[in-house]
Amino acid sequence: MTDRIVSAPRLRAFMERVFAAEGFDAGEAAQIADVLMQADLFGIESHGAQRMMYYHHNLASGSAVVGARPEVLRETPVSALIDGHFAMGQLTACFAMRRAIDKAKRTGVGLCAVRNSSHYGIAGYYTLMAAREGLASFSMTNTGPIMVPTFGREMMLGTNPMAFCMPAEPVPFWFDASTTVVTLGRVEVYAKRGKPMPEGWTIDGEGRACTDAGRMNASILSGGMGGILPLGGEGEMHGGHKGYGLAIMVEALTGVLAQGLTSPDMSGAHGDHTSHFFLAFDPAMFGDPADIHARMSAYLRRLRESERAPGQARILTPGERAFETQARREREGIPVEANTLAELEQIARALNIPGLS
Amino acid sequence: MTDRIVSAPRLRAFMERVFAAEGFDAGEAAQIADVLMQADLFGIESHGAQRMMYYHHNLASGSAVVGARPEVLRETPVSALIDGHFAMGQLTACFAMRRAIDKAKRTGVGLCAVRNSSHYGIAGYYTLMAAREGLASFSMTNTGPIMVPTFGREMMLGTNPMAFCMPAEPVPFWFDASTTVVTLGRVEVYAKRGKPMPEGWTIDGEGRACTDAGRMNASILSGGMGGILPLGGEGEMHGGHKGYGLAIMVEALTGVLAQGLTSPDMSGAHGDHTSHFFLAFDPAMFGDPADIHARMSAYLRRLRESERAPGQARILTPGERAFETQARREREGIPVEANTLAELEQIARALNIPGLS
């Protein structure tokens, strides 16, 4: 099989078919597919169709449960603690962010901590829900252990991404980043392509720089020593301790605050039984929302129009490339890699449903 | 003059004397000095006595104003918008975080956006105020332009630090980091010592790596092209776009949200007319606070006790070294560099008050 361009509606329909066949009702299947499609439309292939096989395994093993429903355990006008009961992370996360949004609309701010969830896709998906209603928001999750602490060699922290979004024109300021140098998804993509990684992304069990993506991916998935470095790299010279600190912050706001599992207690690098944190607030508490919106847009424009480094065609602001990619992929389709296509066909056969083609 | 060890009470008394002579009342002078002393006690020399001359100049030039009082412009039970009226940043920030704490105690959460402030010292000082009352909190500020965007060469963002603190034993999880690879303070310290910087911290006006701290410091202070790189370094290969994104996030939550100045409109690299953001919340909204506290402490301990990389004596957690340094410096005194000592003596002469000695 070779790489192929698949139209967005066709890929979406396939994903919905898969999740319906897994046992989800139509609304749930559409919701899960929408999160994955957003990743593929934004060009974040590591979190789109590429993850279908992972979810398929999760559902088979029972680490994500069809029919489970998130439950609110504690609630105040500004907060909720939610137990996901191991429902698909996308469903629980939508439920939790919806609640944070509703609270923000009533009181100005809503904070939701979630435990016993599962892999929820791209953190930033949920911040778009808030942005569509004029709210600023955070979304964070812990994940299975994958990051080594500064000066350590044991995977003790997840990729632990943090997303933040604030409405702006022509596209929102949409920031979504792991607190590692790179995500496991990137390592997987290099491994699938058989390409060496740049130095400074991972260290092996002996604490040496490792560029072998296949070996590193296998080691991470088997829970060996070594792992991905924090944003800022090895040691403290280039701020690796800052990435490490940000990752602990995400852990504090997710696994600790929600009284769920922390990364090292999760099974598998992607992490079952993840915890999430959502915070939405209304900028209108602080002033005329149109004025704040215009200021955000103007500042982002100034960044894009500032002096470029020699040889650089363009200065981007976070989210810009994602929305451009979405516009293009909605017109032209989504490139899907051969390896991923093969996995999708395998899933279709296992579920006895029509494949992509 | 050579480097010298100064006892903490003596240094504190000197700072209070200076700010009293500048025109602040005793309570204000003690408050400002406490923020600077916390930096020196924690071993963050760049933000302690070393900054006295900067504040002295700010007060002389009127970019920080003696006698100014912060004013609440808008308020809800969970939020406040505050105008600092160019009071010393430490005073305005204490006022704002106090308000966020009070709101968090009544409603569960408090968000305060502040504009027209001035340099407020270490971001993390204010999160300690919340931690002492059992609350988790964020503190952020924008600063004068110093960071170049990913693929850019014009300073369009500040050091834009973010601090987060969550109570724990034996010391809180205390994270306080600029979103640049390094702070201007670090560059200044290298410049004062005449030492070259590591590669990957800054780029010059032609977009080339620059290790000359003196030249870079002068260029930054004069507003030339080039500047400090975002956390993650140059380009996107090692996540420089993440540090850049985090810096914009801080800008969005400070200058934009508070409708103050954004970094490129500030004069001077440290930044007058800064904006801040504070968020405090009560973990008790989400569960038994003693349980959450115990979970945080246990997770931090696990990190410290995890497998070390070869040749490393120790794995730290954020805040640990700072609190240890404080304990030592309270016993043994604070090392003050010769250059800084000379500046302190100069300030004492200018204000006609007794010097340190």
Interface residues (C-beta under 8 A of the other chain):
Chain A: R74 T76 P77 V78 S79 L81 T107 G108 V109 L111 A113 A136 V148 P149 T150 F151 G152 R153 E154 M156 L157 F164 M166 F173 F175 A177 S178 V181 V182 P198 G200 W201 I203 E206 G207 M225 L231 G232 G233 M237 H238 G239 H241 K242 G243 Y244 G245 L246 I248 M249 E251 A252 L253 G255 V256 L257 A258 Q259 T262 P264 F281 P283 M285 F286 G287 D291 I292 R295 M296 Y299 L300 R302 L303 S306 E307 R308 A309 P310 G311 Q312 R314 I315 L316 T317 P318
Chain B: R74 T76 P77 V78 S79 L81 T107 G108 V109 L111 A113 A136 V148 P149 T150 F151 G152 R153 E154 M156 L157 F164 M166 F173 F175 A177 S178 V181 V182 P198 G200 W201 I203 E206 G207 M225 L231 G232 G233 M237 H238 G239 H241 K242 G243 Y244 G245 L246 I248 M249 E251 A252 L253 G255 V256 L257 A258 Q259 T262 P264 F281 P283 M285 F286 G287 D291 I292 R295 M296 Y299 L300 R302 L303 S306 E307 R308 A309 P310 G311 Q312 R314 I315 L316 T317 P318
